[in-house]
Amino acid sequence: MMKIHMVDTIGQYQQIQSEIDAAVLDVVRSGAYINGPAVKRFQAHLATFMDVPHVIPCANGTDALQVAFMALGLEPGDEVITPSFTYIATVEVLALLRLKPVFVEVDPETFNMDPASIEAKITDRTRAILPVHLYGQAADMPAIMSIAETYGLYVVEDTAQAIGAMSSLADGTPARAGTVGHIGTTSFYPSKNLGAFGDGGAIFTRDADLAERLWSICNHGSHTRYYHDRVGVNSRLDAVQAAILDVKLQRLDAYNEARREAARTYDRLFAGVEGVRTPAWKDDGSHVFHQYTLRLAAGRETRDHLQAQLGAEGIPSMIYYPVPIHLQQGYTDYGYQSGDLPLTENLTAEVISLPMHTELDETQQVYIVDHVKRILRTFSTITP
């Protein structure tokens, strides 16, 4: 049995090594390392792939979120509705900009923001909704956009885990997740479905005026060198990373389909296993399986035992995320307490993610699932 990886970035690289090496060498030889031809090519190709008129590459996914909210011109104290069951960057940028996150529940089946929970949290200070396409599955964007339109709110999509997933516009037209809201953001962290060999990110919009502001903010608030129209930041995608991403982008749909095929295999192998809930998903392109995440009905003690035993036997797993943001020590000022979001809090005690990547094969998956079944069965017999 080959070593099992949670994410196999090396295995993926080995499949396309000659193309990656040539692309990197072209950038090195060009001497154009900042906003050069490699970045412009990737930007154009990504815009075509996403079918969106404006793509703004930037330094990382967290910057993409921060720049997006800077471009909206919100005021300190303005409220942004978002889930608590997400990576910290989603809310971190709101805190940095002195915006107030207002947390809503997630759907326990999809793990995404529950549109039915939004309206009750809207106040006269609400300015935006920030859905997260968690684990690679597109949130219910038509429902979210309908609410946003009714109340005159911006929508910024956190698509860090779901690039390539399909959603739809209000009229039912298919659209990539990240291109439905007013602004979409993504990350090219190495473990992502479209991963660089370092940090990177991008911002999407269909609005030309927003695009102009986003471009400017990423470049010190400037369009013309040494002339600064607004306060900005320094957030640019490195040319070497752009060249690597451009090679991988040509294969992204195939990579995502390989992840779905691995998910189908996991689903089949876990069928009928008591106490284990596999992901709820439609096989329509709306899920790209950045993670394959189980729910264990027995809760935290069983989940933590499973993770420890899998690790001892050389099988990696991860818990995304063990503590919801509304209960994180650094975010207590927002006044939330245990019990405020019971569905979210229950999920953090139940979820565990298994290896998921483009190089995963069925032999490895059978090995993983057999170990999960055995560990759970043994633990259930020794736990009163």
Sequence and secondary structure as in RCSB ss.txt:
>XXXX:A:sequence
MMKIHMVDTIGQYQQIQSEIDAAVLDVVRSGAYINGPAVKRFQAHLATFMDVPHVIPCANGTDALQVAFMALGLE
PGDEVITPSFTYIATVEVLALLRLKPVFVEVDPETFNMDPASIEAKITDRTRAILPVHLYGQAADMPAIMSIAET
YGLYVVEDTAQAIGAMSSLADGTPARAGTVGHIGTTSFYPSKNLGAFGDGGAIFTRDADLAERLWSICNHGSHTR
YYHDRVGVNSRLDAVQAAILDVKLQRLDAYNEARREAARTYDRLFAGVEGVRTPAWKDDGSHVFHQYTLRLAAGR
ETRDHLQAQLGAEGIPSMIYYPVPIHLQQGYTDYGYQSGDLPLTENLTAEVISLPMHTELDETQQVYIVDHVKRI
LRTFSTITP
>XXXX:A:secstr
     SS HHHHHHHTHHHHHHHHHHHHHHT  BS HHHHHHHHHHHHHHT SEEEEES HHHHHHHHHHHTT  
TT EEEEESSS THHHHHHHHTT EEEEE B TTT SB GGGTGGG  TTEEEE  B GGGB   HHHHHHHHHH
HT EEEEE TT TT EEE TTS EEETTSSSSEEEEE  TTSSS  SS  EEEEES HHHHHHHHHHHBTTEEET
TEESS   B   BHHHHHHHHHHHTTHHHHHHHHHHHHHHHHHHHTT TTEE     SSSSB  S EEEEETT H
HHHHHHHHHHHHTT   B S SS GGGSGGGGGG   TTSSHHHHHHHHHEEEE   TT  HHHHHHHHHHHHHH
HHHHHHH  
